[in-house]
Amino acid sequence: MREEPDEIINTGFDAAELAGITVSTNPHSEDKDWPEYGAECGLNFQFDISENRDPYERVLMVSLSEALWPRKWSDDGKYAEFIDVVVDLACELATAYDAEYIPLLITIDQYSDIAPTGMPFAGHIDQVPQLAVYSESLLEELGGFEALYGGEPWRYAELDSGHVFAMTADGPWRNSEFTDSEQRDLQRGGTETDSGFADPFTALDAGEYGTDAVVAKDDIAPEFTNEALTLERVYRDDSDTLRRVKDDSFVRRLIDNGNALGELPEDADPDSERLSALIEGSIPPAFVRLDDPEGETIVSKTLALDIETSKFELLVSLAQTAQSADVSDDVMATIEGILDELGEMDDQDGIDQYIQAKLL
C-alpha cells in the first residue's frame, strides 16, 4: 500500500524530532512533488511525494549543506555533537521508514554511483558510503561486513529495528573529537586500513623527509581544489608530528585509525595545524618519501603542474595505477616520466586533455 504524502512528511518530521532536530513546517519551495523544509544547522529535508515515484525510490533526501564540514565550526566539540546528531538521525529515519538503505553521500553527484537506482538494491550499490544504515536482509545480500569493509567497520551498531548502522573512519569527522555517539551504543570495529585510507607518513621513520599536500582547516570542502592544496617539504620527528624542513615549524600530527597521534606540541598553534589531502586519496608512501629534502616526488611534481584538472584526482588516479603501497621501481619510473613530460608541455589545453584521456 502506497503511503499518503502527509504520512511520508510527518514520518520524517517525527524521526528528526527524536534525533533532536526541529524542522520548520513552512516549506521552502513551491514544488508540490518535492516539498522542501529547513532545519537548524543548515539541514534541509526534501521529500518525494510525486505520484510517479517507484516504490523502491527514495522518499526523503536530507541535505547537510556545508554543515557536514569541520571548517564551518569554530568549536571541535560542537562539530562532534553535530556528527552525533547525524548518526542518530540516520538511525531514526531508517527505523521510522523501515528503510532498506540510508547512505551518507558526501557530494550530490555521487548519488547515481552509490545509491541504488533499481531493484534489487544489492545489484545497484557499487561503492561503500562513509556512513550508512542497512536493513538486515540487504546487508546479508551485500555479503555482510566482511565483503563491504573487510571486517567490522570503524563504528557499527545493531539497531532494535533490525537495521545495521556502519561508519568508516575516513569521513569529514576524521580529525574531530567524535569517537562515539551519546545516543547510540556504537561498537568499535576495525582499523583505518579497512576503509582503504591511511596516512603515508606513518610508514616513514623519524628523521625521514617527504612532501605533503595539505589544506588549512578553513579550506576543507567536499572537493580539494588546486588552490587549496599547499606543498610542504617536511620531516617526521620523534613525536609523531611533521615539521617543515626550512624552519622546523609544526605542520600536523600523523593520523592513525582516523585519529591524530599524540597531543599538539607546546609550540603549535591549534589553528595552524594542517590536514593532509593525501590521506583521503590513499596515496602510497613511495609517492611522498624523499632521500634529499630538496628533491622531487610524485606529489611535488603533480602539484607543480600548471593545470586546471584536479591535482588531487590525478594523484588518486596515479595511486590506483600503482595498486600497491610497495610500488616497484619500474612503476615509479614510469609515473615520474609521465609527470616530467607533462611539466615540459607548453600547451595548457593539451595537458588537461592528455590527463583526462590517458590518466583519469
C-alpha atoms as a printed R data frame, in Angstrom:
    type eleno elety resid chain resno      x       y       z
1   ATOM     1    CA   MET     A     1  0.000   0.000   0.000
2   ATOM     2    CA   ARG     A     2  1.381   3.390  -1.040
3   ATOM     3    CA   GLU     A     3  1.912   5.926   1.740
4   ATOM     4    CA   GLU     A     4 -0.060   9.164   1.697
5   ATOM     5    CA   PRO     A     5  2.017  12.348   1.150
6   ATOM     6    CA   ASP     A     6  1.205  13.702   4.620
7   ATOM     7    CA   GLU     A     7  2.252  10.392   6.159
8   ATOM     8    CA   ILE     A     8  5.627  10.479   4.372
9   ATOM     9    CA   ILE     A     9  6.335  14.031   5.548
10  ATOM    10    CA   ASN     A    10  5.140  13.561   9.119
11  ATOM    11    CA   THR     A    11  7.205  10.389   9.467
12  ATOM    12    CA   GLY     A    12 10.332  12.355   8.558
13  ATOM    13    CA   PHE     A    13  9.441  15.168  10.945
14  ATOM    14    CA   ASP     A    14  8.875  12.712  13.809
15  ATOM    15    CA   ALA     A    15 12.217  10.952  13.181
16  ATOM    16    CA   ALA     A    16 14.028  14.304  13.128
17  ATOM    17    CA   GLU     A    17 12.412  15.294  16.424
18  ATOM    18    CA   LEU     A    18 13.575  12.042  18.041
19  ATOM    19    CA   ALA     A    19 17.107  12.926  16.893
20  ATOM    20    CA   GLY     A    20 16.808  16.360  18.494
21  ATOM    21    CA   ILE     A    21 16.183  18.306  15.267
22  ATOM    22    CA   THR     A    22 13.272  20.679  14.825
23  ATOM    23    CA   VAL     A    23 12.156  21.033  11.216
24  ATOM    24    CA   SER     A    24 10.200  24.092  10.091
25  ATOM    25    CA   THR     A    25  6.687  23.236   8.954
26  ATOM    26    CA   ASN     A    26  6.782  26.032   6.361
27  ATOM    27    CA   PRO     A    27  8.133  24.679   3.063
28  ATOM    28    CA   HIS     A    28 10.988  26.486   1.293
29  ATOM    29    CA   SER     A    29  9.804  25.538  -2.160
30  ATOM    30    CA   GLU     A    30  6.531  25.601  -4.059
31  ATOM    31    CA   ASP     A    31  7.248  22.250  -5.740
32  ATOM    32    CA   LYS     A    32  4.273  20.067  -4.800
33  ATOM    33    CA   ASP     A    33  6.090  16.861  -5.753
34  ATOM    34    CA   TRP     A    34  9.316  17.749  -3.925
35  ATOM    35    CA   PRO     A    35  8.427  19.960  -0.928
36  ATOM    36    CA   GLU     A    36 11.487  21.150   0.987
37  ATOM    37    CA   TYR     A    37 11.697  22.155   4.642
38  ATOM    38    CA   GLY     A    38 14.545  23.754   6.567
39  ATOM    39    CA   ALA     A    39 16.008  22.882   9.964
40  ATOM    40    CA   GLU     A    40 18.774  24.168  12.212
41  ATOM    41    CA   CYS     A    41 22.468  23.797  11.319
42  ATOM    42    CA   GLY     A    42 21.732  24.276   7.632
43  ATOM    43    CA   LEU     A    43 19.831  20.998   7.194
44  ATOM    44    CA   ASN     A    44 17.164  20.703   4.503
45  ATOM    45    CA   PHE     A    45 14.560  17.951   4.270
46  ATOM    46    CA   GLN     A    46 13.277  17.358   0.733
47  ATOM    47    CA   PHE     A    47 10.514  14.778   0.292
48  ATOM    48    CA   ASP     A    48  9.453  12.927  -2.839
49  ATOM    49    CA   ILE     A    49  5.672  12.633  -2.738
50  ATOM    50    CA   SER     A    50  5.160  12.544  -6.507
51  ATOM    51    CA   GLU     A    51  2.625  10.087  -7.900
52  ATOM    52    CA   ASN     A    52  5.137   8.596 -10.365
53  ATOM    53    CA   ARG     A    53  7.709   7.652  -7.708
54  ATOM    54    CA   ASP     A    54  8.583   3.967  -7.906
55  ATOM    55    CA   PRO     A    55  8.183   2.034  -4.619
56  ATOM    56    CA   TYR     A    56 11.947   1.441  -4.319
57  ATOM    57    CA   GLU     A    57 12.930   5.072  -4.867
58  ATOM    58    CA   ARG     A    58 13.937   7.386  -2.039
59  ATOM    59    CA   VAL     A    59 11.185   9.265  -0.236
60  ATOM    60    CA   LEU     A    60 13.470  11.748   1.510
61  ATOM    61    CA   MET     A    61 16.786  13.450   0.875
62  ATOM    62    CA   VAL     A    62 18.376  15.313   3.806
63  ATOM    63    CA   SER     A    63 20.890  17.884   2.637
64  ATOM    64    CA   LEU     A    64 23.533  18.673   5.246
65  ATOM    65    CA   SER     A    65 24.780  21.516   3.067
66  ATOM    66    CA   GLU     A    66 28.147  22.743   4.327
67  ATOM    67    CA   ALA     A    67 27.352  21.919   7.949
68  ATOM    68    CA   LEU     A    68 28.938  18.499   7.478
69  ATOM    69    CA   TRP     A    69 32.385  20.013   7.013
70  ATOM    70    CA   PRO     A    70 34.576  20.942  10.024
71  ATOM    71    CA   ARG     A    71 35.557  24.305   8.527
72  ATOM    72    CA   LYS     A    72 32.043  25.575   9.285
73  ATOM    73    CA   TRP     A    73 32.578  25.024  13.001
74  ATOM    74    CA   SER     A    74 34.880  27.032  15.267
75  ATOM    75    CA   ASP     A    75 34.429  24.567  18.127
76  ATOM    76    CA   ASP     A    76 35.535  20.951  17.563
77  ATOM    77    CA   GLY     A    77 33.296  19.866  20.414
78  ATOM    78    CA   LYS     A    78 30.219  21.383  18.755
79  ATOM    79    CA   TYR     A    79 31.157  19.704  15.485
80  ATOM    80    CA   ALA     A    80 31.446  16.357  17.273
81  ATOM    81    CA   GLU     A    81 27.968  16.926  18.735
82  ATOM    82    CA   PHE     A    82 26.644  17.623  15.240
83  ATOM    83    CA   ILE     A    83 28.084  14.354  13.876
84  ATOM    84    CA   ASP     A    84 26.431  12.608  16.822
85  ATOM    85    CA   VAL     A    85 23.104  14.095  15.675
86  ATOM    86    CA   VAL     A    86 23.769  12.957  12.081
87  ATOM    87    CA   VAL     A    87 24.374   9.401  13.315
88  ATOM    88    CA   ASP     A    88 21.178   9.445  15.363
89  ATOM    89    CA   LEU     A    89 19.134  10.966  12.541
90  ATOM    90    CA   ALA     A    90 20.214   8.253  10.093
91  ATOM    91    CA   CYS     A    91 19.201   5.578  12.606
92  ATOM    92    CA   GLU     A    92 15.858   7.216  13.430
93  ATOM    93    CA   LEU     A    93 14.974   7.650   9.743
94  ATOM    94    CA   ALA     A    94 15.803   4.012   8.997
95  ATOM    95    CA   THR     A    95 13.538   2.903  11.823
96  ATOM    96    CA   ALA     A    96 10.703   5.298  11.018
97  ATOM    97    CA   TYR     A    97 10.523   4.449   7.316
98  ATOM    98    CA   ASP     A    98 11.610   0.816   7.739
99  ATOM    99    CA   ALA     A    99 14.143   1.738   5.055
100 ATOM   100    CA   GLU     A   100 16.261  -0.754   3.161
101 ATOM   101    CA   TYR     A   101 19.201   1.623   2.791
102 ATOM   102    CA   ILE     A   102 20.218   5.070   4.049
103 ATOM   103    CA   PRO     A   103 23.638   6.213   2.790
104 ATOM   104    CA   LEU     A   104 25.509   9.409   3.530
105 ATOM   105    CA   LEU     A   105 26.622  10.825   0.183
106 ATOM   106    CA   ILE     A   106 29.408  13.375   0.555
107 ATOM   107    CA   THR     A   107 28.543  15.149  -2.701
108 ATOM   108    CA   ILE     A   108 25.290  15.027  -4.616
109 ATOM   109    CA   ASP     A   109 26.957  13.855  -7.845
110 ATOM   110    CA   GLN     A   110 27.789  10.594  -6.061
111 ATOM   111    CA   TYR     A   111 24.099   9.719  -5.793
112 ATOM   112    CA   SER     A   112 23.994   7.710  -9.014
113 ATOM   113    CA   ASP     A   113 27.229   5.925  -8.135
114 ATOM   114    CA   ILE     A   114 26.385   4.830  -4.600
115 ATOM   115    CA   ALA     A   115 22.643   4.857  -4.089
116 ATOM   116    CA   PRO     A   116 20.613   2.097  -5.780
117 ATOM   117    CA   THR     A   117 18.778   3.052  -8.948
118 ATOM   118    CA   GLY     A   118 16.626  -0.061  -9.233
119 ATOM   119    CA   MET     A   119 15.789  -3.454  -7.807
120 ATOM   120    CA   PRO     A   120 17.240  -5.489  -6.306
121 ATOM   121    CA   PHE     A   121 19.155  -2.938  -4.242
122 ATOM   122    CA   ALA     A   122 22.166  -5.201  -3.755
123 ATOM   123    CA   GLY     A   123 22.767  -5.193  -7.502
124 ATOM   124    CA   HIS     A   124 22.897  -1.400  -7.676
125 ATOM   125    CA   ILE     A   125 25.255  -0.460  -4.828
126 ATOM   126    CA   ASP     A   126 28.743  -0.205  -6.290
127 ATOM   127    CA   GLN     A   127 30.528   1.800  -3.578
128 ATOM   128    CA   VAL     A   128 30.554   1.831   0.207
129 ATOM   129    CA   PRO     A   129 29.403   5.123   1.803
130 ATOM   130    CA   GLN     A   130 31.255   6.549   4.791
131 ATOM   131    CA   LEU     A   131 28.081   6.300   6.858
132 ATOM   132    CA   ALA     A   132 25.142   4.033   6.108
133 ATOM   133    CA   VAL     A   133 22.213   2.141   7.607
134 ATOM   134    CA   TYR     A   134 21.272  -1.193   6.046
135 ATOM   135    CA   SER     A   135 18.311  -3.471   6.518
136 ATOM   136    CA   GLU     A   136 19.431  -6.820   7.869
137 ATOM   137    CA   SER     A   137 18.426  -8.589   4.647
138 ATOM   138    CA   LEU     A   138 20.217  -6.060   2.402
139 ATOM   139    CA   LEU     A   139 23.430  -6.322   4.404
140 ATOM   140    CA   GLU     A   140 23.265 -10.097   4.020
141 ATOM   141    CA   GLU     A   141 22.740  -9.773   0.249
142 ATOM   142    CA   LEU     A   142 25.758  -7.466   0.024
143 ATOM   143    CA   GLY     A   143 27.949 -10.058   1.714
144 ATOM   144    CA   GLY     A   144 27.973  -8.572   5.198
145 ATOM   145    CA   PHE     A   145 30.707  -6.512   6.820
146 ATOM   146    CA   GLU     A   146 33.448  -8.767   5.510
147 ATOM   147    CA   ALA     A   147 32.556  -8.132   1.860
148 ATOM   148    CA   LEU     A   148 31.860  -4.415   2.308
149 ATOM   149    CA   TYR     A   149 34.511  -3.327   4.801
150 ATOM   150    CA   GLY     A   150 36.957  -6.194   5.041
151 ATOM   151    CA   GLY     A   151 35.778  -6.847   8.580
152 ATOM   152    CA   GLU     A   152 33.944  -4.867  11.231
153 ATOM   153    CA   PRO     A   153 33.815  -1.178  10.228
154 ATOM   154    CA   TRP     A   154 35.263   1.614  12.379
155 ATOM   155    CA   ARG     A   155 31.952   2.051  14.237
156 ATOM   156    CA   TYR     A   156 28.835  -0.079  13.940
157 ATOM   157    CA   ALA     A   157 25.602  -0.897  15.766
158 ATOM   158    CA   GLU     A   158 22.723  -3.340  15.529
159 ATOM   159    CA   LEU     A   159 19.515  -1.338  15.972
160 ATOM   160    CA   ASP     A   160 16.387  -2.530  17.739
161 ATOM   161    CA   SER     A   161 14.528  -2.175  14.434
162 ATOM   162    CA   GLY     A   162 16.697  -4.882  12.879
163 ATOM   163    CA   HIS     A   163 18.762  -2.389  10.869
164 ATOM   164    CA   VAL     A   164 22.545  -2.261  10.997
165 ATOM   165    CA   PHE     A   165 24.468   1.031  11.226
166 ATOM   166    CA   ALA     A   166 28.044   1.317   9.881
167 ATOM   167    CA   MET     A   167 30.549   4.175   9.824
168 ATOM   168    CA   THR     A   168 34.089   4.342   8.421
169 ATOM   169    CA   ALA     A   169 36.900   6.473   9.821
170 ATOM   170    CA   ASP     A   170 37.510   8.398   6.617
171 ATOM   171    CA   GLY     A   171 34.654  10.909   6.729
172 ATOM   172    CA   PRO     A   172 34.806  14.670   7.274
173 ATOM   173    CA   TRP     A   173 34.868  13.816  11.001
174 ATOM   174    CA   ARG     A   174 38.396  12.389  10.608
175 ATOM   175    CA   ASN     A   175 40.175  14.954  12.806
176 ATOM   176    CA   SER     A   176 37.272  15.917  15.039
177 ATOM   177    CA   GLU     A   177 36.708  14.890  18.641
178 ATOM   178    CA   PHE     A   178 33.958  12.469  17.601
179 ATOM   179    CA   THR     A   179 34.664   8.960  18.847
180 ATOM   180    CA   ASP     A   180 31.328   7.522  19.949
181 ATOM   181    CA   SER     A   181 27.710   8.594  19.821
182 ATOM   182    CA   GLU     A   182 25.983   9.615  23.032
183 ATOM   183    CA   GLN     A   183 22.670   8.490  21.516
184 ATOM   184    CA   ARG     A   184 23.739   5.127  20.093
185 ATOM   185    CA   ASP     A   185 25.710   2.244  21.549
186 ATOM   186    CA   LEU     A   186 28.316   2.107  18.796
187 ATOM   187    CA   GLN     A   187 30.763  -0.771  18.780
188 ATOM   188    CA   ARG     A   188 34.397  -0.211  17.887
189 ATOM   189    CA   GLY     A   189 35.396  -2.189  14.838
190 ATOM   190    CA   GLY     A   190 38.396  -2.490  12.551
191 ATOM   191    CA   THR     A   191 41.303  -0.227  11.782
192 ATOM   192    CA   GLU     A   192 41.838   2.579   9.322
193 ATOM   193    CA   THR     A   193 43.009   0.147   6.675
194 ATOM   194    CA   ASP     A   194 39.549  -1.409   6.480
195 ATOM   195    CA   SER     A   195 38.302   1.617   4.556
196 ATOM   196    CA   GLY     A   196 41.414   1.846   2.376
197 ATOM   197    CA   PHE     A   197 42.562   5.178   3.813
198 ATOM   198    CA   ALA     A   198 45.917   5.639   5.541
199 ATOM   199    CA   ASP     A   199 48.486   8.305   6.304
200 ATOM   200    CA   PRO     A   200 51.522   7.629   4.062
201 ATOM   201    CA   PHE     A   201 53.836   9.336   6.554
202 ATOM   202    CA   THR     A   202 53.248   6.668   9.200
203 ATOM   203    CA   ALA     A   203 55.497   4.455   7.038
204 ATOM   204    CA   LEU     A   204 58.401   6.906   7.365
205 ATOM   205    CA   ASP     A   205 60.907   6.631  10.183
206 ATOM   206    CA   ALA     A   206 61.744   9.562  12.446
207 ATOM   207    CA   GLY     A   207 64.098  11.894  10.588
208 ATOM   208    CA   GLU     A   208 62.956  10.851   7.109
209 ATOM   209    CA   TYR     A   209 61.896  13.549   4.635
210 ATOM   210    CA   GLY     A   210 58.782  13.763   2.491
211 ATOM   211    CA   THR     A   211 56.412  16.041   0.617
212 ATOM   212    CA   ASP     A   212 52.873  16.528   1.877
213 ATOM   213    CA   ALA     A   213 49.866  18.140   0.166
214 ATOM   214    CA   VAL     A   214 47.996  19.947   2.906
215 ATOM   215    CA   VAL     A   215 44.981  22.184   3.325
216 ATOM   216    CA   ALA     A   216 44.073  24.644   6.041
217 ATOM   217    CA   LYS     A   217 41.116  23.668   8.224
218 ATOM   218    CA   ASP     A   218 39.159  26.602   6.811
219 ATOM   219    CA   ASP     A   219 39.602  25.183   3.292
220 ATOM   220    CA   ILE     A   220 38.153  21.741   3.993
221 ATOM   221    CA   ALA     A   221 35.375  21.143   1.459
222 ATOM   222    CA   PRO     A   222 33.717  18.274  -0.421
223 ATOM   223    CA   GLU     A   223 36.452  18.564  -3.061
224 ATOM   224    CA   PHE     A   224 40.099  19.581  -2.778
225 ATOM   225    CA   THR     A   225 40.621  22.449  -5.211
226 ATOM   226    CA   ASN     A   226 44.054  23.080  -6.701
227 ATOM   227    CA   GLU     A   227 44.106  26.469  -4.993
228 ATOM   228    CA   ALA     A   228 43.533  24.936  -1.568
229 ATOM   229    CA   LEU     A   229 46.422  22.459  -1.821
230 ATOM   230    CA   THR     A   230 49.820  23.540  -0.494
231 ATOM   231    CA   LEU     A   231 53.058  21.595  -0.912
232 ATOM   232    CA   GLU     A   232 55.025  21.211   2.311
233 ATOM   233    CA   ARG     A   233 58.541  19.765   2.492
234 ATOM   234    CA   VAL     A   234 58.585  18.065   5.860
235 ATOM   235    CA   TYR     A   235 60.315  15.541   8.038
236 ATOM   236    CA   ARG     A   236 58.866  13.205  10.640
237 ATOM   237    CA   ASP     A   237 60.151  14.000  14.117
238 ATOM   238    CA   ASP     A   238 60.342  11.569  17.014
239 ATOM   239    CA   SER     A   239 56.951  12.686  18.399
240 ATOM   240    CA   ASP     A   240 54.718  11.549  15.511
241 ATOM   241    CA   THR     A   241 54.463  15.023  14.025
242 ATOM   242    CA   LEU     A   242 55.538  16.529  10.717
243 ATOM   243    CA   ARG     A   243 57.695  19.647  10.688
244 ATOM   244    CA   ARG     A   244 58.814  21.909   7.873
245 ATOM   245    CA   VAL     A   245 62.323  21.309   6.623
246 ATOM   246    CA   LYS     A   246 63.061  25.012   6.227
247 ATOM   247    CA   ASP     A   247 62.386  26.166   9.792
248 ATOM   248    CA   ASP     A   248 61.262  23.178  11.927
249 ATOM   249    CA   SER     A   249 57.811  24.707  12.368
250 ATOM   250    CA   PHE     A   250 54.878  22.409  13.097
251 ATOM   251    CA   VAL     A   251 52.671  21.245  10.192
252 ATOM   252    CA   ARG     A   252 50.461  18.442  11.508
253 ATOM   253    CA   ARG     A   253 50.226  15.291  13.572
254 ATOM   254    CA   LEU     A   254 50.264  11.858  11.982
255 ATOM   255    CA   ILE     A   255 46.910  10.110  11.627
256 ATOM   256    CA   ASP     A   256 46.207   6.515  12.600
257 ATOM   257    CA   ASN     A   257 42.826   4.809  12.553
258 ATOM   258    CA   GLY     A   258 41.195   8.144  11.808
259 ATOM   259    CA   ASN     A   259 42.662   9.853  14.879
260 ATOM   260    CA   ALA     A   260 45.570  12.236  15.385
261 ATOM   261    CA   LEU     A   261 48.502  10.647  17.200
262 ATOM   262    CA   GLY     A   262 49.555  12.311  20.424
263 ATOM   263    CA   GLU     A   263 48.960  15.811  21.704
264 ATOM   264    CA   LEU     A   264 49.699  19.087  19.965
265 ATOM   265    CA   PRO     A   265 53.309  20.183  20.588
266 ATOM   266    CA   GLU     A   266 53.731  23.059  23.010
267 ATOM   267    CA   ASP     A   267 55.000  25.330  20.224
268 ATOM   268    CA   ALA     A   268 51.981  24.607  17.980
269 ATOM   269    CA   ASP     A   269 49.010  26.881  17.450
270 ATOM   270    CA   PRO     A   270 45.896  24.642  17.181
271 ATOM   271    CA   ASP     A   271 44.524  26.886  14.427
272 ATOM   272    CA   SER     A   272 47.669  26.428  12.354
273 ATOM   273    CA   GLU     A   273 47.570  22.630  12.174
274 ATOM   274    CA   ARG     A   274 47.119  21.442   8.608
275 ATOM   275    CA   LEU     A   275 45.171  18.471   7.271
276 ATOM   276    CA   SER     A   276 46.621  16.202   4.591
277 ATOM   277    CA   ALA     A   277 44.716  15.563   1.379
278 ATOM   278    CA   LEU     A   278 46.924  12.537   0.760
279 ATOM   279    CA   ILE     A   279 45.151  10.519   3.447
280 ATOM   280    CA   GLU     A   280 41.829  10.931   1.646
281 ATOM   281    CA   GLY     A   281 43.405   9.683  -1.571
282 ATOM   282    CA   SER     A   282 45.164   6.608  -0.164
283 ATOM   283    CA   ILE     A   283 48.482   7.843  -1.546
284 ATOM   284    CA   PRO     A   284 51.314   5.284  -1.065
285 ATOM   285    CA   PRO     A   285 54.439   6.193   0.953
286 ATOM   286    CA   ALA     A   286 56.617   5.889  -2.179
287 ATOM   287    CA   PHE     A   287 54.826   8.945  -3.595
288 ATOM   288    CA   VAL     A   288 55.940  11.155  -0.673
289 ATOM   289    CA   ARG     A   289 59.326   9.813   0.513
290 ATOM   290    CA   LEU     A   290 62.435  11.938  -0.135
291 ATOM   291    CA   ASP     A   291 66.106  10.997   0.142
292 ATOM   292    CA   ASP     A   292 67.115  14.625  -0.366
293 ATOM   293    CA   PRO     A   293 64.910  17.297   1.259
294 ATOM   294    CA   GLU     A   294 65.247  19.417  -1.892
295 ATOM   295    CA   GLY     A   295 64.438  16.537  -4.244
296 ATOM   296    CA   GLU     A   296 61.190  15.782  -6.067
297 ATOM   297    CA   THR     A   297 58.446  13.221  -5.507
298 ATOM   298    CA   ILE     A   298 55.304  12.160  -7.326
299 ATOM   299    CA   VAL     A   299 53.398  14.521  -5.028
300 ATOM   300    CA   SER     A   300 55.665  17.534  -5.621
301 ATOM   301    CA   LYS     A   301 55.753  17.001  -9.394
302 ATOM   302    CA   THR     A   302 51.972  16.720  -9.550
303 ATOM   303    CA   LEU     A   303 51.385  19.859  -7.507
304 ATOM   304    CA   ALA     A   304 53.886  21.759  -9.686
305 ATOM   305    CA   LEU     A   305 51.841  21.153 -12.850
306 ATOM   306    CA   ASP     A   306 50.084  24.177 -14.355
307 ATOM   307    CA   ILE     A   307 46.712  22.532 -14.962
308 ATOM   308    CA   GLU     A   308 43.032  23.122 -14.388
309 ATOM   309    CA   THR     A   309 42.357  19.401 -13.888
310 ATOM   310    CA   SER     A   310 42.125  18.414 -10.227
311 ATOM   311    CA   LYS     A   311 45.627  17.605  -8.988
312 ATOM   312    CA   PHE     A   312 44.113  15.619  -6.146
313 ATOM   313    CA   GLU     A   313 42.170  13.421  -8.578
314 ATOM   314    CA   LEU     A   314 45.318  12.979 -10.660
315 ATOM   315    CA   LEU     A   315 47.260  11.807  -7.606
316 ATOM   316    CA   VAL     A   316 44.483   9.383  -6.702
317 ATOM   317    CA   SER     A   317 44.455   8.023 -10.247
318 ATOM   318    CA   LEU     A   318 48.234   7.540 -10.214
319 ATOM   319    CA   ALA     A   319 47.991   5.799  -6.834
320 ATOM   320    CA   GLN     A   320 45.353   3.443  -8.205
321 ATOM   321    CA   THR     A   321 47.645   2.715 -11.133
322 ATOM   322    CA   ALA     A   322 50.428   1.787  -8.731
323 ATOM   323    CA   GLN     A   323 47.933  -0.541  -6.963
324 ATOM   324    CA   SER     A   324 50.188  -1.194  -4.009
325 ATOM   325    CA   ALA     A   325 51.860   0.604  -1.128
326 ATOM   326    CA   ASP     A   326 55.032  -1.268  -2.131
327 ATOM   327    CA   VAL     A   327 55.439   0.422  -5.516
328 ATOM   328    CA   SER     A   328 58.133  -1.088  -7.736
329 ATOM   329    CA   ASP     A   329 60.997   0.998  -9.132
330 ATOM   330    CA   ASP     A   330 59.738   0.404 -12.674
331 ATOM   331    CA   VAL     A   331 56.272   1.703 -11.856
332 ATOM   332    CA   MET     A   332 57.724   4.750 -10.103
333 ATOM   333    CA   ALA     A   333 59.988   5.476 -13.066
334 ATOM   334    CA   THR     A   334 57.057   5.270 -15.480
335 ATOM   335    CA   ILE     A   335 54.882   7.609 -13.431
336 ATOM   336    CA   GLU     A   336 57.723  10.096 -12.906
337 ATOM   337    CA   GLY     A   337 58.427  10.040 -16.634
338 ATOM   338    CA   ILE     A   338 54.808  10.897 -17.441
339 ATOM   339    CA   LEU     A   339 54.816  13.791 -14.965
340 ATOM   340    CA   ASP     A   340 58.137  15.091 -16.349
341 ATOM   341    CA   GLU     A   341 56.673  15.103 -19.868
342 ATOM   342    CA   LEU     A   342 53.570  16.932 -18.676
343 ATOM   343    CA   GLY     A   343 55.730  19.500 -16.898
344 ATOM   344    CA   GLU     A   344 57.571  20.279 -20.128
345 ATOM   345    CA   MET     A   345 54.433  20.704 -22.260
346 ATOM   346    CA   ASP     A   346 53.536  24.281 -23.225
347 ATOM   347    CA   ASP     A   347 50.002  23.679 -24.500
348 ATOM   348    CA   GLN     A   348 47.818  24.261 -21.467
349 ATOM   349    CA   ASP     A   349 44.700  22.768 -23.055
350 ATOM   350    CA   GLY     A   350 46.723  19.865 -24.390
351 ATOM   351    CA   ILE     A   351 47.994  18.983 -20.909
352 ATOM   352    CA   ASP     A   352 44.487  18.832 -19.448
353 ATOM   353    CA   GLN     A   353 43.155  16.854 -22.412
354 ATOM   354    CA   TYR     A   354 46.027  14.362 -22.137
355 ATOM   355    CA   ILE     A   355 45.405  13.890 -18.422
356 ATOM   356    CA   GLN     A   356 41.678  13.414 -18.912
357 ATOM   357    CA   ALA     A   357 42.151  10.952 -21.760
358 ATOM   358    CA   LYS     A   358 45.127   8.943 -20.519
359 ATOM   359    CA   LEU     A   359 45.330   9.212 -16.738
360 ATOM   360    CA   LEU     A   360 41.873   9.831 -15.275
